[in-house]
Amino acid sequence: MKDRDFFTIAEIAQNLSVSTVTVQTWCREGKLPSYRLGRSYRVSKDEFSAWAKNNNQSHKNEAREKNFNIDLYSLFQGWLLNMEKGTKPLSPDTIRTHRQHFQKHLRMLLVNDSSLTYSETVAGKNLDKVLSSLPVIQFATRYNLYSSVISFANFLVQQGLLEKEAATSLRQYKPRRLIPAKKTVLNSIEEVNKFLDAIWLLQSHSNYEKTLNTALVGMMAFAGLRVSEVANVDLSHLDLNNKIIHVENGKGGKNRLVGINQRLEKMILEYLKIRPMSSNSSLFLSRKKTPLQRDLILRRISRISKRSGLKVTPHGLRRTFATLNANAGKSINLIQLALGHSDLNTTQKYLMANQRVAATEMQQWNL
């Protein structure tokens, strides 16, 4: 069988709207027919189809949604389709985040009720009640839930089911961050080098794994790509002759071009020399010739972080790209374009120039 005949753990989890841990547990306990692949599993598409028909678990979310009422269920499905194929399609990660948090919103509203109308889901008092019940330290959860409700409300406006003013009024409930965000970033090229060196100190990894991980880090630290964008890079997106990466379907469904500097070019070329031959066109493949999913890249970066002693996440590597280039005097407008930000204020929040860097620069300010 070929790769296309199988589902990954992540694909099963997305299909069923459950966590990857839950799917792995089913596979490990034999509840879901699967095949072991290293530390993970693969599920035959044919076997999964048969399993889903005879297993209520695969339909638990659908059943829960239908209990809200037929109108809400239909609108919910229409909203998902609109996010995927509407005039402004969103990325798969954004759609998944909206879906999961809107479902959480609905579950919390249904604690003491057995039915819910679509207008009640976007009522300001209900949104406020749900947000107020979540701890302030869970800012990401509160913000993502709020964003999902705003998105659904805007969809209702498009359908002529909600007044625009009603959707706009929900913005007064936008969560405010009360506890400063913990931002991880590598503050210098020396720290970036130390992080990269840690990859080659992992003796349990093969030369292929080390070369692959180096290229992954390079895509984020030297090109500013999001982890989901790295996972989605296709061979056809690379233009090595012109040193360009075509980033397609990024956040908000946007496309952009990013340049490849000399160091990243070397990383990519070294990886391509040993990349497994495969009919799969994804740039980054495991030794088993399967595309690297977002969650797997996150785990790889986490292991390197622990090994290096430098606490940084994939998004922290993206911030590193912005910070180092800003400190090197690059135009913030160009950095904004490279990162794919619509708002310059968002880019400015990425810049982590510290007081020592500022003090050093000020020593050269001869006015």
VMD Tcl script that draws the C-alpha trace (Angstrom):
set ca {
  {0.00 0.00 0.00}
  {1.05 3.56 -0.64}
  {1.04 6.55 1.71}
  {-2.19 7.82 0.18}
  {-3.97 4.66 1.36}
  {-3.45 5.56 5.00}
  {-4.52 8.25 7.46}
  {-2.09 9.71 9.97}
  {-2.95 10.11 13.65}
  {-3.36 13.86 13.12}
  {-5.77 13.34 10.20}
  {-7.90 10.91 12.23}
  {-7.96 13.34 15.17}
  {-9.07 16.19 12.91}
  {-11.73 14.03 11.28}
  {-13.20 13.03 14.65}
  {-12.54 16.35 16.45}
  {-10.61 14.62 19.22}
  {-7.01 14.94 20.41}
  {-4.12 13.04 18.83}
  {-3.44 11.49 22.26}
  {-6.94 9.97 22.23}
  {-6.43 8.45 18.78}
  {-3.02 7.05 19.77}
  {-4.60 5.48 22.84}
  {-7.26 3.81 20.69}
  {-4.54 2.45 18.39}
  {-2.38 1.25 21.28}
  {-5.32 -0.48 22.98}
  {-6.52 -2.05 19.74}
  {-9.81 -0.13 19.71}
  {-8.95 1.31 16.29}
  {-7.37 -0.95 13.62}
  {-3.91 0.44 12.90}
  {-0.33 -0.30 11.93}
  {2.67 0.69 14.06}
  {5.09 3.10 12.35}
  {8.01 3.96 14.61}
  {6.51 5.71 17.62}
  {3.24 6.46 15.88}
  {0.56 4.65 13.89}
  {-1.09 4.65 10.49}
  {-4.70 3.71 9.81}
  {-5.90 2.20 6.55}
  {-8.55 4.42 4.96}
  {-10.69 1.40 4.12}
  {-10.45 -0.02 7.64}
  {-11.19 3.37 9.17}
  {-14.30 3.75 7.02}
  {-15.59 0.38 8.22}
  {-14.67 1.16 11.83}
  {-16.41 4.55 11.74}
  {-19.68 3.01 10.55}
  {-19.77 0.65 13.53}
  {-18.34 2.95 16.19}
  {-20.38 5.62 17.89}
  {-17.23 7.49 18.93}
  {-16.69 8.68 15.39}
  {-20.06 10.43 15.46}
  {-20.12 11.83 19.01}
  {-19.36 15.40 17.94}
  {-21.83 15.27 15.07}
  {-24.52 13.97 17.43}
  {-23.78 16.69 19.94}
  {-24.00 19.34 17.24}
  {-27.33 18.01 15.95}
  {-28.81 18.19 19.45}
  {-28.46 21.96 19.39}
  {-31.22 22.06 16.75}
  {-31.31 21.43 13.02}
  {-30.95 25.11 12.12}
  {-27.84 25.58 14.23}
  {-26.34 22.34 12.97}
  {-26.90 23.32 9.33}
  {-25.47 26.79 9.91}
  {-22.49 25.32 11.74}
  {-21.70 23.10 8.75}
  {-22.23 26.01 6.36}
  {-19.87 28.16 8.42}
  {-17.15 25.50 8.25}
  {-17.60 25.22 4.48}
  {-17.50 29.00 4.09}
  {-14.22 29.21 6.01}
  {-12.74 26.57 3.74}
  {-14.08 27.61 0.33}
  {-15.58 31.07 0.76}
  {-14.38 34.33 -0.76}
  {-11.71 34.59 1.94}
  {-10.69 30.99 2.72}
  {-8.82 30.34 5.94}
  {-5.94 27.96 6.57}
  {-6.75 24.42 7.83}
  {-5.16 25.25 11.21}
  {-7.32 28.36 11.64}
  {-10.47 26.44 10.68}
  {-9.61 23.67 13.15}
  {-8.98 26.23 15.93}
  {-12.27 28.02 15.23}
  {-14.20 24.75 15.14}
  {-12.74 23.37 18.37}
  {-13.25 26.58 20.33}
  {-16.77 27.20 19.01}
  {-17.69 23.66 20.03}
  {-16.26 24.41 23.48}
  {-18.42 27.56 23.60}
  {-21.51 25.52 22.74}
  {-20.75 22.83 25.31}
  {-20.35 25.41 28.05}
  {-23.65 27.06 27.11}
  {-25.46 23.72 27.13}
  {-24.47 22.76 30.68}
  {-27.95 23.50 32.03}
  {-29.92 23.46 28.79}
  {-30.82 20.83 26.23}
  {-31.41 23.13 23.26}
  {-29.82 26.19 21.77}
  {-30.70 28.50 18.89}
  {-28.16 30.11 16.62}
  {-29.06 33.57 17.92}
  {-28.34 32.45 21.49}
  {-24.86 31.27 20.52}
  {-23.85 34.81 19.59}
  {-25.79 36.66 22.28}
  {-23.49 39.07 24.11}
  {-24.62 37.93 27.55}
  {-23.84 34.30 26.69}
  {-20.41 35.12 25.28}
  {-19.65 37.18 28.38}
  {-20.82 34.35 30.65}
  {-18.59 31.79 28.96}
  {-15.52 34.05 28.85}
  {-15.99 35.04 32.50}
  {-16.04 31.38 33.55}
  {-12.59 30.74 32.07}
  {-9.49 31.55 34.18}
  {-7.70 34.75 33.15}
  {-4.44 32.80 32.85}
  {-6.01 30.91 29.94}
  {-5.78 33.93 27.67}
  {-5.18 31.91 24.48}
  {-8.28 29.79 25.11}
  {-10.42 32.83 25.94}
  {-9.18 34.75 22.89}
  {-9.59 31.82 20.48}
  {-13.11 31.16 21.78}
  {-14.01 34.83 21.37}
  {-12.57 34.84 17.82}
  {-14.59 31.76 16.85}
  {-17.85 33.37 18.03}
  {-17.02 36.59 16.15}
  {-16.35 34.54 13.00}
  {-19.66 32.66 13.34}
  {-21.52 35.93 13.99}
  {-20.03 37.47 10.84}
  {-21.17 34.41 8.90}
  {-24.71 34.91 10.23}
  {-24.56 38.53 9.05}
  {-23.58 37.31 5.56}
  {-26.59 34.99 5.60}
  {-28.92 37.82 6.57}
  {-29.71 36.16 9.92}
  {-28.06 38.71 12.19}
  {-27.83 42.48 12.15}
  {-24.34 43.82 11.53}
  {-24.62 46.00 14.63}
  {-25.26 42.91 16.75}
  {-22.06 41.28 15.50}
  {-20.10 44.49 16.01}
  {-21.37 44.83 19.58}
  {-19.66 41.55 20.51}
  {-16.28 43.23 20.21}
  {-16.75 44.83 23.62}
  {-16.17 41.38 25.11}
  {-12.74 40.97 23.50}
  {-10.47 39.44 26.18}
  {-7.66 41.58 27.52}
  {-4.36 40.07 28.48}
  {-3.91 40.64 32.23}
  {-0.77 38.53 32.61}
  {2.13 39.36 30.25}
  {2.74 36.74 27.57}
  {5.77 34.54 28.03}
  {7.63 35.12 24.78}
  {10.51 32.87 23.88}
  {13.16 34.13 21.50}
  {16.84 33.64 20.68}
  {18.34 37.06 21.20}
  {21.51 36.72 19.12}
  {23.02 34.83 16.22}
  {25.28 33.16 18.78}
  {22.23 31.68 20.49}
  {20.86 30.57 17.12}
  {24.18 28.82 16.42}
  {24.09 27.15 19.84}
  {20.56 25.94 19.13}
  {21.63 24.52 15.76}
  {24.71 22.89 17.29}
  {22.46 21.05 19.76}
  {20.87 19.21 16.82}
  {24.18 17.55 16.01}
  {24.79 16.57 19.63}
  {21.78 14.23 19.63}
  {23.68 10.98 19.17}
  {20.50 8.92 18.97}
  {19.55 10.70 15.73}
  {20.77 9.67 12.31}
  {22.53 12.02 9.93}
  {19.26 12.30 8.01}
  {17.32 13.37 11.10}
  {19.95 15.97 11.99}
  {20.04 17.40 8.48}
  {16.24 17.47 8.36}
  {15.96 19.20 11.75}
  {18.56 21.77 10.73}
  {16.53 22.69 7.66}
  {13.33 22.89 9.73}
  {14.92 25.33 12.19}
  {16.39 27.32 9.30}
  {12.97 27.79 7.68}
  {11.67 29.43 10.86}
  {14.74 31.28 12.12}
  {16.07 32.49 8.74}
  {12.84 32.84 6.71}
  {10.27 33.56 9.42}
  {7.82 30.81 8.45}
  {5.11 29.62 10.83}
  {5.34 25.97 11.85}
  {2.17 25.16 9.87}
  {3.68 26.88 6.82}
  {6.84 24.79 7.16}
  {4.72 21.63 7.24}
  {2.87 22.74 4.10}
  {5.91 23.61 1.96}
  {5.87 21.61 -1.26}
  {8.79 20.95 -3.58}
  {7.02 23.05 -6.20}
  {7.06 26.00 -3.78}
  {10.85 26.16 -3.89}
  {12.53 28.35 -6.48}
  {16.20 27.80 -5.69}
  {17.37 29.49 -8.88}
  {15.85 32.76 -7.71}
  {16.21 31.91 -3.99}
  {12.48 32.25 -3.32}
  {9.94 30.25 -1.30}
  {6.30 30.54 -2.33}
  {4.34 30.35 0.93}
  {0.84 29.28 -0.01}
  {-2.32 29.31 2.10}
  {-0.67 30.88 5.12}
  {-2.58 32.39 8.02}
  {-5.83 33.88 6.75}
  {-5.42 31.92 3.51}
  {-2.81 34.41 2.28}
  {0.08 33.71 -0.10}
  {3.44 35.47 0.02}
  {7.03 35.24 -1.16}
  {10.02 34.95 1.17}
  {13.67 35.07 0.25}
  {16.27 32.37 0.92}
  {19.53 33.69 2.35}
  {22.84 31.90 1.84}
  {22.75 30.02 5.11}
  {19.21 28.71 4.60}
  {20.04 27.83 0.99}
  {22.88 25.62 2.19}
  {20.60 23.91 4.73}
  {17.94 23.20 2.11}
  {20.45 21.89 -0.44}
  {22.09 19.60 2.14}
  {18.67 18.22 3.02}
  {17.60 17.74 -0.61}
  {20.72 15.65 -1.24}
  {19.46 12.97 1.16}
  {15.69 13.48 0.98}
  {14.00 10.12 0.32}
  {12.75 9.56 -3.22}
  {8.96 9.63 -3.05}
  {5.87 10.32 -5.11}
  {4.83 12.62 -2.26}
  {5.76 16.19 -3.15}
  {5.91 17.56 0.41}
  {9.35 19.06 1.03}
  {9.91 17.60 4.48}
  {9.52 13.84 4.79}
  {10.27 11.38 7.55}
  {12.52 8.39 6.91}
  {9.30 6.49 6.18}
  {8.54 8.98 3.38}
  {5.53 10.47 5.15}
  {5.04 14.27 5.31}
  {5.98 15.89 8.59}
  {2.84 17.15 10.32}
  {2.73 20.30 12.43}
  {2.58 18.39 15.74}
  {5.64 16.33 14.86}
  {7.66 19.45 14.03}
  {6.62 20.94 17.37}
  {7.94 17.88 19.18}
  {11.21 17.98 17.26}
  {11.84 21.60 18.20}
  {10.92 20.85 21.81}
  {13.59 18.11 22.00}
  {16.22 20.39 20.51}
  {15.24 23.12 22.97}
  {15.75 20.81 25.94}
  {19.06 19.58 24.58}
  {20.39 23.10 23.95}
  {19.18 24.57 27.23}
  {17.62 27.43 25.24}
  {13.88 27.62 25.80}
  {12.34 28.45 22.46}
  {9.29 27.30 20.51}
  {8.74 27.25 16.74}
  {6.89 30.55 17.09}
  {9.83 31.80 19.15}
  {12.10 31.00 16.20}
  {9.80 33.11 14.01}
  {10.14 35.95 16.55}
  {13.88 35.37 16.45}
  {13.86 36.03 12.71}
  {12.05 39.35 13.28}
  {14.21 40.39 16.24}
  {17.61 39.65 14.70}
  {16.78 41.38 11.44}
  {15.37 44.42 13.24}
  {18.49 44.62 15.40}
  {20.58 44.40 12.23}
  {18.84 47.49 10.89}
  {16.49 45.86 8.39}
  {13.35 47.81 7.49}
  {10.39 46.93 9.71}
  {8.15 47.21 6.65}
  {10.17 44.52 4.87}
  {10.06 42.36 8.00}
  {6.30 42.83 8.06}
  {6.02 41.58 4.47}
  {8.33 38.64 5.17}
  {6.23 37.56 8.16}
  {2.95 38.03 6.29}
  {1.47 40.48 8.80}
  {-1.40 42.72 7.72}
  {-0.89 45.07 10.66}
  {2.46 46.71 11.39}
  {1.58 46.72 15.10}
  {1.65 42.92 15.05}
  {5.17 42.98 13.65}
  {6.31 45.43 16.31}
  {5.12 43.04 19.02}
  {7.45 40.41 17.55}
  {10.53 42.56 18.00}
  {12.29 41.56 21.19}
  {15.24 43.96 21.21}
  {16.43 44.00 24.83}
  {17.84 46.85 26.90}
  {21.44 45.73 26.36}
  {21.01 45.91 22.58}
  {19.39 49.34 22.90}
  {22.17 50.59 25.20}
  {24.86 49.36 22.81}
  {23.20 51.07 19.88}
  {22.84 54.33 21.83}
  {26.60 54.48 22.30}
  {26.92 55.16 18.57}
  {24.26 57.85 18.44}
  {26.33 60.98 17.86}
  {23.81 63.76 17.38}
}
mol new
graphics top color blue
foreach p $ca { graphics top sphere $p radius 0.5 }
foreach p [lrange $ca 0 end-1] q [lrange $ca 1 end] { graphics top cylinder $p $q radius 0.2 }
display resetview
